[in-house]
């Protein structure tokens, strides 16, 4: 992620925060650089010559033992907040790291106390909470579900922010309540009225809804969704989408061969992250691989 800013203000803030936190932890610039692979990069960041990538910032935060969201208010705008949080939540889910998710929740709670009317912060909290629910395949309380559904009800044209929120919270909402929005999302995708960035979120959203329908045993909705997404193509994402589709069809149809075929694709292409997620899901279903 390259942050474009005016007057270098954001880089200066990043410089001050990272340097101050590093020093408070008793870690030298050289030591931090060695831990993430490049002292020169730390030097450039701290001197305001470059901004950290999502991955680099995650590594720095992990080493300094500070949740990445602690940098949100002073360094990044709303769009970049979302990018960073998305990356952080995806990694925490992959690692099955409840401790990290709890830390992020607590950090956002503290920030929200000072900005109770900030809808984005509330959504960030719900996204993090939902990721925790996702680890155990649970759903949220009726009041939280209604809060999110009310927000989606007001959307006419789906944007990147909305689809990111949808992706992260779909698993903790009763799928019958969000199924109507799937039609809107698919229609807007097919009509190509979305930006490219927004359109890239459609495939993962549909896979998440498919998962939710199967986990919640709403099989009539699963069949309906499979019919809607069968003709869709997602260009650069299509191969990954089809692999996940094959895997969930295998779960839905109790077809071990389809599950094996999906695993085979991840093995041949060395997609270890997807394989780990497959493993987690099969453990839930008590299916041995």
BAFI-620431 format. One line per 3 residues: number of its first residue (from 1); their letters; for each residue x, y, z of N, C-alpha, C. Coordinates in pm, whole numbers, plus 50000, padded with zeros to 5 digits. Layout:
BEGIN
NUM) A) X,Y,Z,X,Y,Z,X,Y,Z ~ ... .
END
This chain:
BEGIN
1) XXX) 50086,49881,50000,50000,50000,50000,50088,50123,50000 ~ 50074,50204,49898,50146,50330,49893,50051,50442,49929 ~ 50082,50519,50029,49995,50626,50076,50036,50756,50011 .
4) XXX) 49941,50815,49938,49966,50945,49876,49919,51051,49974 ~ 50006,51145,50007,49967,51245,50104,50022,51381,50064 ~ 49966,51485,50125,50010,51621,50096,50105,51670,50204 .
7) XXX) 50218,51723,50163,50311,51781,50257,50381,51681,50346 ~ 50365,51552,50317,50432,51449,50395,50381,51436,50537 ~ 50261,51490,50565,50209,51490,50703,50193,51350,50756 .
10) XXX) 50135,51262,50674,50108,51127,50723,50237,51049,50748 ~ 50337,51073,50662,50464,51005,50680,50535,51054,50806 ~ 50523,51183,50832,50585,51239,50952,50521,51178,51076 .
13) XXX) 50388,51164,51074,50318,51103,51188,50361,50958,51206 ~ 50369,50886,51093,50413,50746,51099,50554,50738,51156 ~ 50638,50829,51111,50776,50840,51159,50777,50854,51311 .
16) XXX) 50702,50948,51363,50703,50977,51507,50648,50860,51588 ~ 50540,50800,51543,50476,50692,51618,50564,50568,51624 ~ 50615,50528,51509,50697,50406,51506,50827,50425,51584 .
19) XXX) 50894,50539,51565,51018,50563,51638,50994,50569,51789 ~ 50889,50642,51830,50859,50655,51973,50826,50520,52036 ~ 50746,50440,51968,50709,50310,52023,50829,50216,52028 .
22) XXX) 50910,50219,51924,51029,50132,51920,51121,50165,52036 ~ 51145,50295,52059,51235,50335,52166,51178,50300,52304 ~ 51047,50313,52318,50985,50280,52446,50996,50131,52477 .
25) XXX) 51011,50051,52372,51026,49906,52390,51172,49866,52408 ~ 51263,49963,52397,51404,49934,52412,51464,49858,52294 ~ 51406,49881,52176,51453,49812,52055,51523,49914,51966 .
28) XXX) 51643,49881,51923,51716,49973,51835,51662,49961,51693 ~ 51693,50063,51613,51652,50062,51473,51713,49941,51401 ~ 51839,49911,51436,51906,49797,51374,51837,49666,51409 .
31) XXX) 51801,49651,51537,51735,49527,51582,51599,49509,51516 ~ 51521,49617,51507,51391,49608,51442,51407,49576,51294 ~ 51506,49639,51232,51532,49613,51091,51570,49467,51066 .
34) XXX) 51651,49410,51154,51691,49269,51140,51571,49176,51154 ~ 51477,49213,51242,51361,49128,51268,51264,49125,51150 ~ 51257,49235,51076,51165,49234,50962,51239,49222,50829 .
37) XXX) 51371,49215,50836,51449,49186,50716,51521,49301,50652 ~ 51500,49424,50701,51566,49538,50637,51575,49657,50731 ~ 51698,49687,50777,51717,49805,50860,51698,49932,50778 .
40) XXX) 51738,49927,50651,51727,50045,50566,51581,50086,50549 ~ 51490,49986,50545,51349,50019,50531,51298,50091,50656 ~ 51339,50042,50775,51300,50107,50901,51352,50250,50902 .
43) XXX) 51474,50268,50857,51533,50402,50852,51453,50494,50762 ~ 51415,50443,50644,51338,50525,50549,51201,50561,50607 ~ 51138,50462,50674,51006,50486,50733,51016,50593,50842 .
46) XXX) 51113,50575,50932,51126,50666,51045,51173,50806,51003 ~ 51233,50816,50888,51276,50946,50839,51177,51007,50742 ~ 51059,50945,50731,50953,51001,50649,50978,50994,50500 .
49) XXX) 51067,50901,50457,51099,50890,50315,51010,50792,50242 ~ 50942,50703,50317,50853,50605,50257,50749,50566,50360 ~ 50641,50506,50314,50538,50455,50404,50546,50303,50407 .
52) XXX) 50515,50241,50520,50523,50095,50529,50411,50028,50451 ~ 50442,49914,50391,50338,49833,50329,50251,49773,50438 ~ 50135,49719,50400,50049,49653,50498,50126,49545,50574 .
55) XXX) 50200,49464,50498,50272,49351,50558,50380,49401,50653 ~ 50456,49502,50610,50563,49555,50695,50506,49614,50823 ~ 50395,49686,50811,50335,49747,50928,50284,49641,51025 .
58) XXX) 50228,49534,50971,50184,49422,51056,50302,49365,51134 ~ 50414,49345,51064,50532,49289,51130,50583,49383,51240 ~ 50587,49510,51208,50635,49608,51306,50545,49610,51429 .
61) XXX) 50414,49610,51406,50320,49612,51518,50331,49486,51603 ~ 50348,49372,51537,50363,49246,51612,50488,49249,51700 ~ 50596,49297,51644,50722,49303,51718,50714,49402,51834 .
64) XXX) 50649,49517,51810,50636,49619,51913,50519,49589,52009 ~ 50447,49481,51979,50334,49440,52063,50228,49549,52075 ~ 50195,49607,51961,50092,49710,51956,49994,49674,51845 .
67) XXX) 49863,49666,51874,49765,49637,51769,49775,49740,51658 ~ 49761,49695,51537,49778,49783,51422,49678,49898,51422 ~ 49560,49874,51483,49459,49980,51484,49501,50100,51568 .
70) XXX) 49600,50084,51655,49646,50197,51734,49704,50309,51647 ~ 49739,50275,51522,49794,50375,51431,49687,50443,51347 ~ 49566,50392,51350,49462,50439,51259,49437,50589,51265 .
73) XXX) 49405,50638,51384,49360,50776,51396,49464,50877,51351 ~ 49589,50849,51378,49692,50950,51354,49768,50933,51223 ~ 49755,50815,51160,49835,50792,51041,49752,50773,50915 .
76) XXX) 49642,50699,50925,49572,50658,50804,49430,50712,50796 ~ 49382,50733,50674,49244,50777,50655,49152,50655,50654 ~ 49021,50680,50635,48922,50572,50645,48951,50458,50548 .
79) XXX) 48984,50489,50423,49007,50385,50324,49124,50297,50364 ~ 49233,50360,50408,49350,50282,50446,49329,50211,50579 ~ 49247,50269,50667,49208,50196,50788,49150,50061,50750 .
82) XXX) 49060,50063,50656,48989,49943,50615,49085,49842,50553 ~ 49175,49891,50470,49274,49803,50407,49360,49734,50511 ~ 49407,49810,50608,49491,49754,50712,49414,49656,50801 .
85) XXX) 49294,49695,50839,49214,49607,50925,49180,49478,50852 ~ 49143,49489,50727,49112,49370,50645,49229,49274,50644 ~ 49348,49327,50618,49468,49244,50614,49497,49180,50749 .
88) XXX) 49479,49260,50855,49506,49211,50990,49407,49101,51031 ~ 49280,49120,51001,49178,49021,51037,49195,48892,50958 ~ 49228,48904,50832,49248,48785,50750,49365,48702,50803 .
91) XXX) 49473,48770,50845,49588,48698,50898,49555,48634,51033 ~ 49482,48707,51118,49445,48653,51249,49354,48532,51234 ~ 49263,48537,51136,49175,48421,51113,49255,48302,51062 .
94) XXX) 49346,48329,50971,49430,48221,50918,49512,48157,51030 ~ 49563,48239,51121,49644,48189,51233,49559,48136,51348 ~ 49426,48151,51337,49334,48112,51446,49375,48183,51575 .
97) XXX) 49407,48310,51564,49466,48386,51675,49360,48469,51748 ~ 49296,48410,51846,49192,48479,51922,49251,48591,52009 ~ 49372,48571,52056,49435,48673,52141,49453,48804,52063 .
100) XXX) 49501,48792,51939,49520,48912,51858,49385,48978,51829 ~ 49284,48899,51800,49152,48955,51772,49096,49028,51894 ~ 49117,48972,52012,49071,49037,52134,49142,49170,52156 .
103) XXX) 49272,49174,52124,49348,49298,52138,49295,49405,52043 ~ 49264,49365,51920,49211,49460,51823,49076,49512,51871 ~ 48992,49422,51922,48861,49462,51975,48876,49566,52086 .
106) XXX) 48967,49539,52176,48987,49630,52289,49038,49766,52243 ~ 49128,49765,52144,49182,49891,52093,49072,49974,52028 ~ 48987,49909,51950,48879,49981,51883,48777,50032,51985 .
109) XXX) 48754,49954,52090,48663,49998,52197,48711,50128,52260 ~ 48841,50134,52285,48900,50254,52346,48884,50374,52252 ~ 48912,50352,52124,48898,50459,52027,48752,50503,52016 .
112) XXX) 48659,50407,52021,48516,50436,52007,48463,50517,52125 ~ 48524,50499,52241,48480,50572,52360,48494,50723,52340 ~ 48592,50762,52260,48615,50904,52233,48536,50952,52111 .
115) XXX) 48488,50856,52031,48413,50891,51909,48292,50799,51898 ~ 48195,50811,51989,48081,50719,51993,47992,50722,51870 ~ 47998,50830,51793,47913,50841,51675,47984,50805,51545 .
118) XXX) 48105,50752,51557,48183,50714,51439,48135,50578,51388 ~ 48059,50578,51279,48002,50455,51225,48110,50360,51176 ~ 48214,50415,51114,48322,50331,51063,48390,50253,51176 .
121) XXX) 48416,50321,51289,48477,50251,51402,48386,50140,51454 ~ 48258,50168,51458,48162,50064,51500,48167,49946,51406 ~ 48175,49973,51278,48184,49865,51180,48314,49786,51195 .
124) XXX) 48424,49857,51222,48552,49789,51241,48543,49694,51361 ~ 48476,49740,51465,48458,49655,51583,48376,49532,51547 ~ 48268,49550,51473,48183,49437,51436,48256,49341,51342 .
127) XXX) 48339,49394,51254,48417,49308,51166,48513,49220,51246 ~ 48574,49280,51348,48668,49205,51432,48592,49102,51515 ~ 48480,49143,51573,48399,49052,51653,48351,48935,51568 .
130) XXX) 48309,48966,51448,48259,48862,51358,48368,48762,51322 ~ 48491,48810,51308,48603,48719,51280,48623,48623,51396 ~ 48603,48672,51518,48611,48584,51635,48499,48480,51633 .
133) XXX) 48378,48524,51598,48266,48429,51584,48297,48326,51477 ~ 48360,48372,51370,48389,48285,51256,48479,48168,51296 ~ 48571,48193,51387,48662,48087,51431,48585,47969,51489 .
136) XXX) 48472,47999,51555,48394,47894,51620,48261,47868,51550 ~ 48242,47929,51433,48121,47909,51354,47995,47946,51433 ~ 48000,48061,51503,47887,48110,51580,47824,48229,51511 .
139) XXX) 47702,48266,51554,47638,48385,51501,47616,48485,51614 ~ 47587,48609,51577,47575,48717,51674,47435,48723,51733 ~ 47419,48810,51832,47289,48831,51894,47194,48894,51793 .
142) XXX) 47066,48884,51821,46964,48939,51730,46981,49089,51712 ~ 47017,49161,51818,47031,49307,51809,47146,49347,51718 ~ 47259,49276,51728,47373,49306,51642,47339,49273,51497 .
145) XXX) 47274,49160,51476,47234,49124,51340,47144,49232,51280 ~ 47049,49280,51358,46956,49381,51307,47028,49512,51277 ~ 47125,49547,51358,47203,49668,51335,47271,49665,51199 .
148) XXX) 47330,49553,51168,47402,49540,51040,47304,49535,50924 ~ 47196,49462,50940,47095,49451,50835,47036,49588,50802 ~ 47013,49668,50906,46960,49804,50886,47056,49888,50802 .
151) XXX) 47187,49870,50826,47285,49945,50747,47280,49902,50600 ~ 47278,49771,50577,47275,49720,50440,47146,49761,50367 ~ 47038,49774,50441,46910,49811,50381,46917,49947,50312 .
154) XXX) 47001,50035,50363,47010,50169,50307,47103,50183,50189 ~ 47166,50075,50147,47263,50082,50037,47193,50067,49902 ~ 47220,50161,49812,47168,50151,49676,47274,50100,49580 .
157) XXX) 47392,50161,49587,47504,50117,49504,47616,50065,49593 ~ 47649,49939,49578,47748,49875,49665,47888,49925,49633 ~ 47957,49973,49737,48094,50021,49724,48190,49925,49794 .
160) XXX) 48319,49950,49775,48422,49863,49833,48405,49851,49984 ~ 48383,49962,50051,48367,49961,50196,48252,49870,50236 ~ 48139,49883,50166,48020,49804,50200,48044,49655,50181 .
163) XXX) 48112,49619,50072,48137,49477,50046,48239,49418,50142 ~ 48336,49500,50185,48429,49452,50288,48355,49423,50418 ~ 48268,49514,50455,48187,49493,50575,48102,49367,50559 .
166) XXX) 48037,49354,50445,47954,49237,50417,48034,49108,50428 ~ 48154,49109,50370,48240,48991,50372,48271,48946,50515 ~ 48304,49042,50601,48348,49006,50735,48233,48973,50830 .
169) XXX) 48116,49030,50808,48008,49008,50905,47905,48905,50860 ~ 47912,48862,50734,47810,48772,50681,47797,48643,50761 ~ 47910,48592,50810,47906,48463,50879,47833,48469,51013 .
172) XXX) 47819,48589,51072,47756,48596,51203,47610,48643,51196 ~ 47556,48650,51073,47417,48690,51054,47341,48572,50995 ~ 47217,48555,51039,47132,48451,50980,47122,48477,50830 .
175) XXX) 47162,48380,50750,47179,48403,50607,47048,48437,50538 ~ 46936,48394,50592,46808,48426,50530,46780,48576,50530 ~ 46842,48648,50625,46820,48792,50635,46906,48871,50536 .
178) XXX) 47016,48813,50491,47104,48886,50399,47098,48832,50256 ~ 47027,48721,50237,47016,48664,50103,46960,48763,50001 ~ 46861,48847,50037,46809,48941,49936,46913,49037,49880 .
181) XXX) 47015,49070,49960,47117,49163,49914,47211,49099,49812 ~ 47217,48967,49814,47305,48897,49720,47260,48926,49577 ~ 47129,48927,49555,47076,48956,49422,47120,49093,49374 .
184) XXX) 47112,49192,49463,47155,49328,49428,47303,49331,49390 ~ 47384,49265,49472,47529,49264,49449,47562,49199,49315 ~ 47499,49085,49288,47526,49015,49161,47481,49099,49043 .
187) XXX) 47363,49160,49051,47313,49242,48941,47406,49359,48912 ~ 47453,49425,49018,47543,49539,48998,47677,49495,48943 ~ 47721,49376,48980,47846,49322,48926,47830,49291,48777 .
190) XXX) 47722,49223,48741,47698,49185,48602,47682,49308,48514 ~ 47615,49410,48567,47593,49533,48490,47718,49620,48482 ~ 47824,49580,48553,47953,49650,48551,47942,49796,48593 .
193) XXX) 47859,49819,48696,47850,49955,48746,47938,49976,48868 ~ 48012,49871,48906,48106,49880,49017,48244,49919,48967 ~ 48322,49981,49052,48463,50004,49020,48535,49869,49021 .
196) XXX) 48652,49864,48962,48728,49738,48960,48762,49692,49100 ~ 48798,49786,49186,48833,49752,49323,48713,49692,49396 ~ 48596,49750,49377,48475,49699,49439,48439,49562,49383 .
199) XXX) 48450,49548,49250,48414,49422,49184,48498,49305,49235 ~ 48623,49333,49275,48710,49225,49323,48661,49167,49456 ~ 48574,49240,49527,48522,49189,49654,48401,49097,49636 .
202) XXX) 48344,49094,49516,48221,49018,49497,48244,48868,49513 ~ 48350,48816,49453,48377,48672,49461,48394,48624,49606 ~ 48480,48688,49687,48491,48643,49826,48363,48659,49905 .
205) XXX) 48283,48764,49875,48155,48781,49944,48062,48664,49914 ~ 48054,48624,49789,47965,48514,49752,48009,48382,49816 ~ 48138,48360,49822,48187,48238,49889,48153,48242,50038 .
208) XXX) 48163,48360,50099,48130,48372,50241,47981,48345,50265 ~ 47895,48395,50177,47751,48371,50190,47722,48222,50169 ~ 47790,48162,50073,47773,48018,50049,47811,47940,50174 .
211) XXX) 47924,47975,50234,47966,47910,50357,47861,47927,50467 ~ 47812,48051,50484,47714,48078,50589,47588,47994,50570 ~ 47542,47981,50447,47420,47904,50421,47439,47756,50455 .
214) XXX) 47559,47704,50432,47585,47563,50461,47607,47541,50611 ~ 47686,47629,50673,47712,47616,50817,47582,47629,50896 ~ 47492,47717,50851,47365,47739,50921,47255,47642,50876 .
217) XXX) 47292,47547,50788,47198,47444,50741,47078,47502,50667 ~ 47099,47615,50602,46994,47675,50520,47012,47626,50376 ~ 46990,47497,50356,47029,47433,50232,46945,47477,50111 .
220) XXX) 46821,47520,50134,46741,47570,50023,46803,47699,49969 ~ 46863,47778,50060,46931,47900,50017,47063,47867,49949 ~ 47127,47759,49994,47251,47714,49929,47224,47681,49784 .
223) XXX) 47120,47604,49760,47085,47564,49623,47053,47686,49537 ~ 46979,47780,49595,46943,47901,49522,47067,47983,49488 ~ 47159,47994,49583,47281,48071,49561,47369,48006,49456 .
226) XXX) 47382,47874,49462,47463,47803,49363,47410,47827,49222 ~ 47279,47833,49209,47220,47860,49079,47251,47999,49028 ~ 47256,48095,49120,47283,48234,49081,47428,48258,49042 .
229) XXX) 47519,48190,49110,47660,48219,49087,47724,48128,48983 ~ 47654,48023,48942,47711,47928,48846,47761,47994,48717 ~ 47686,48089,48660,47731,48148,48533,47833,48261,48546 .
232) XXX) 47867,48297,48668,47954,48413,48688,48101,48380,48664 ~ 48172,48479,48613,48317,48468,48595,48382,48586,48666 ~ 48494,48558,48732,48559,48663,48809,48701,48693,48761 .
235) XXX) 48727,48666,48634,48850,48705,48569,48973,48660,48650 ~ 49051,48753,48700,49175,48716,48768,49151,48628,48891 ~ 49036,48646,48955,49005,48569,49075,48936,48437,49046 .
238) XXX) 48905,48411,48920,48815,48301,48890,48868,48165,48937 ~ 48999,48143,48925,49054,48013,48962,49037,47989,49112 ~ 49069,48091,49192,49053,48077,49336,48905,48061,49372 .
241) XXX) 48821,48138,49305,48677,48128,49330,48626,47988,49300 ~ 48666,47932,49187,48620,47799,49147,48671,47691,49243 ~ 48792,47711,49298,48845,47616,49395,48761,47614,49521 .
244) XXX) 48729,47734,49572,48644,47743,49690,48504,47690,49660 ~ 48452,47719,49543,48320,47671,49504,48319,47518,49501 ~ 48423,47459,49447,48434,47313,49443,48438,47255,49584 .
247) XXX) 48513,47320,49672,48525,47271,49810,48389,47275,49881 ~ 48320,47388,49871,48192,47398,49941,48084,47312,49879 ~ 48091,47290,49748,48000,47194,49686,48025,47055,49743 .
250) XXX) 48152,47023,49765,48186,46894,49823,48127,46877,49963 ~ 48134,46984,50043,48073,46981,50177,47921,46969,50166 ~ 47862,47052,50083,47716,47056,50066,47661,46923,50016 .
253) XXX) 47729,46864,49920,47681,46740,49858,47737,46614,49924 ~ 47818,46636,50029,47884,46523,50096,47962,46440,49994 ~ 48033,46511,49907,48108,46448,49798,48258,46458,49830 .
256) XXX) 48313,46348,49880,48453,46346,49921,48546,46372,49803 ~ 48506,46328,49683,48592,46346,49566,48610,46494,49533 ~ 48504,46571,49545,48515,46714,49517,48604,46783,49620 .
259) XXX) 48592,46741,49745,48678,46797,49849,48824,46762,49820 ~ 48849,46636,49782,48985,46593,49747,49039,46672,49628 ~ 48953,46695,49529,48996,46770,49410,49034,46914,49448 .
262) XXX) 48956,46975,49538,48988,47111,49582,49122,47112,49655 ~ 49143,47014,49741,49272,47002,49809,49385,46982,49709 ~ 49359,46901,49608,49461,46874,49508,49507,46999,49437 .
265) XXX) 49414,47090,49410,49447,47216,49345,49539,47299,49434 ~ 49503,47308,49565,49586,47386,49657,49726,47326,49670 ~ 49734,47194,49662,49864,47126,49674,49950,47151,49551 .
268) XXX) 49889,47139,49433,49966,47155,49309,50014,47298,49290 ~ 49932,47393,49336,49967,47534,49318,50032,47596,49442 ~ 50055,47510,49543,50120,47555,49667,50044,47670,49733 .
271) XXX) 49911,47659,49735,49828,47761,49800,49806,47717,49944 ~ 49906,47735,50026,49902,47683,50162,49798,47752,50250 ~ 49776,47882,50226,49678,47953,50310,49538,47895,50291 .
274) XXX) 49502,47868,50166,49370,47811,50140,49360,47672,50199 ~ 49466,47593,50191,49466,47459,50249,49443,47464,50400 ~ 49507,47560,50467,49488,47574,50612,49344,47606,50647 .
277) XXX) 49281,47690,50565,49141,47723,50588,49052,47601,50563 ~ 49084,47526,50459,49012,47400,50435,49023,47308,50558 ~ 49143,47297,50611,49165,47211,50729,49075,47253,50844 .
280) XXX) 49068,47384,50869,48988,47435,50980,48840,47399,50961 ~ 48792,47414,50839,48651,47385,50810,48622,47237,50825 ~ 48711,47153,50775,48688,47008,50786,48691,46961,50930 .
283) XXX) 48772,47028,51012,48774,46995,51155,48637,47022,51216 ~ 48577,47133,51177,48442,47166,51227,48342,47059,51186 ~ 48354,47011,51064,48260,46911,51015,48301,46768,51051 .
286) XXX) 48414,46758,51123,48466,46627,51164,48486,46534,51044 ~ 48539,46594,50940,48572,46517,50821,48722,46498,50817 ~ 48765,46375,50811,48909,46348,50809,48960,46357,50666 .
289) X) 49079,46414,50656,49141,46430,50523,49268,46347,50515 .
END
